């Protein structure tokens, strides 16, 4: 199972030739082909429930997009349990909530450079008492517009959609939504409920990532042979 636990989660950085890294590159390609008519510039990544690997999935997707010579901004919009700053080993003193309350931060967003060229992180910043209201505010729409001018793609890490309304509120403001499903844990009715919640806000669901799937043994052998020679 994929777990959000810092550098160990960034397999696309630590093991770029692994089968998992190749799967993330396939995901990148699929997203590119799914949006040929209308390119996706802003995208929310969420999951039906907690502990389904959505933050790890998003972090690695962001890395592969940047490796594909795109400028990417990753925004931690999980204002309840932020983890992106931990994954990238960065500070969380200022971030998204700083931009919401300080006009100066709108002019100079507190973006942090990551170890991956072209990938910038906007962490959550100090946690507020009213996450849903902030994410649904007009100011949040202005922040999305500001960030979109600075990058080819802006990715948003949102809380689980069934647990709180944050993801649905944010989903209505972006070009697309990617859902992370845990093959070993997500209940079918939870996945269906999550989709229904996105439909209610007219969100554009671009697809789903099936996480925690066992790889065929023959594929393991193939990648082992590639690594060896």
N, C-alpha and C positions, 0 to 999 in steps of 0.2 A: 504493500500500500504506500502511496506517495504521502509524505508528511511534510508540513511546513517546518523545517528545522535548520534554517540558515544555509551556509555554503553547501552543505550536503544536498540541498534541494536543487541546486543549479547544475544539474547533470550536463546541460548544454555547454557549460563552461569547463567543468572538470573532466568530462568524458565526451568530447564532441563527436567521436566516431562510434559511440555506443548505439545499440538498437533504439533506446529511448530517445536519444538526441535525434536520430533519423526520423522517429515518429513525430517529433515536434516540427521538424522541417517539412514533413508531409502535411501537417496541419497548416503550416504557413502557406504552402502551395495551394492547398484546398481553399483557404480563405481568399487568396489572390484570384483564383479562378471563379469563385462564387460571386465576386463583386466586379466583374469586368465592365458591366454596363454602368454601374454606379459605385465607384470606389469607396470603400469604408475608411473613413478618416478617424472616426471615434467609435470605440467599442467597449461595452461593459462585459466583464466575465463574472459569472455568478454560478451558484449551484442551488439545488433544492434545499439542502440542509447543511449543517456544519460538518467539518472533518471529512470532506469529500475531495480535497486536493485542489480546490480552485485557485488558491493563491500561488501554489507551486506551479500549476499548469500555466497560469498567466505570466509568472516570472520567466519561465523557460520559453514561452512563446515570444515574449518581448525580446529576449536575447536573440532568438533566431531571426526575428524581423530586423533587428539592428545588424546582425551578421549579414543580412541580405542587402546591406548598404542603404538602409532607411534610417532616418532620424526618428527616434521613438521616445515618447514620454509615458512613463508608467505612473499612474496616480493611485495612491492607496485611499479609496473611498470607504473602506471598512472602518468607520469611525467608532466602532465598538470593540473590535479585536484586531487592530492593525498588525500586519506581520511583514509587509514588504521591506521595511527598514531593517528587520532582523535577517531576512533572507539575503539582502545585499550588504549587510554589516555596515549600515549607515546610521546617522543620528536622526532623531524624531522630535527635536525641540521646536522646529518650525515646519510648516507644510501647508496642506490644503486649507485647514481651518484658519491659518494665518492670512491666507489670501481672502478668505471670506470676511474677516473683520478688519483688515488693514488695507487701505487704499494703496499705500506704497508698494505692497507686495503684488499688486496687480500689474504694476509697471515692471517690477523686477521679481518674477516668481522665484521662490526659494527652491529651485531645482538643484538636485545633487547629482554629480557625475558618478557613474558606476564604473566598474572595471571593464565594461564592454563599451568600446567606442561607438558613439551614436546613441547610446541608451542613457536616459536621464530619469531619475526618480523624484517624484513629488510625494513625500510621505504624508501621512495623515495630519501630523501636527498634534497639538494638545487636543484631547478628546472632549467634545462638547456634551451638554446634557440633552440636546435635541437634534440628533443626527438627521432624522427624516426631514425635518423642517429646513435644515440647512441645505441638504442635497436637492430639495425641491424648490429652492428659492430662485429668484431671478438672478441673484448674484452668482449662483452656480452656473447658470447658463452663460453668463459673461466670462466666467473662468474657463469654461470649455472653449469658448471662442478665442480667448487670449492664448491658450495652450495650443490650439489647432494651428495658429499662425506660426508657431515655433517648431512644429514637427510634421513629419509625413503622416504619422499615426499616433493617436493618443489612446491609451488603454486604461481602463478603470477597473480596479479590484473592488467589487461590491459585496456586501454581506449576503448570506444565504437568503434566497427570495421568499421562502415560506416563513422563516423565522421572524423577519421584520419587513417593513415596507420600503426600506431604503433602496434596494435594487430595482424594484418596480418604478419608483419615482425617478431614479437616475436613468433607467432604460428608455424612458420617454423622451430623453434629451439627446440621445446619441444615434449614430447611424445603424448600429447593430448590436446584438447581444449573443454571446457564446455561453452555452450552458455546459457545466462540467458534471458528468454523471459517474458515480462510483459503481463499477460493475459488481463489486462485492458487498455493497451496502445501501445504495439508493433504492428505496421502494418504488415500485411502478406507479402507485397512486400519488406519491410525492412528486415524481417527475411530471406526471400529468397535471397536477395542481400547479406546479411551477410554470408550466407552459400556459395554463389558463390565466394565471396572474399577469403574465407578459402580454397575452392577447388583450386583456382588459385595458391596458394602457397603449395599445397599438404599437408595441415594440416590434422591431424587426429581428426575429430569431434567425441568425445566419446558420446555426447548426449546433451540434452537441459533441463534446469530447467524452468518449467512454474511457474512464480511468480505471487503473488497477486490473488490467486484463493480462492474463498469462500468455507469454509469447510461445509460439510453436518451437519445439526443440530444434528443428532443422534450421530455423532462423538464427538461433543462438550459435549453432555450428558455423553458419555462413559468416557471421560477424567475427567469430573467433579466428577463422581462417583469414579474413581480410586484415585483421589486426596483426596477425602473425606474418603476413607477407603480401 
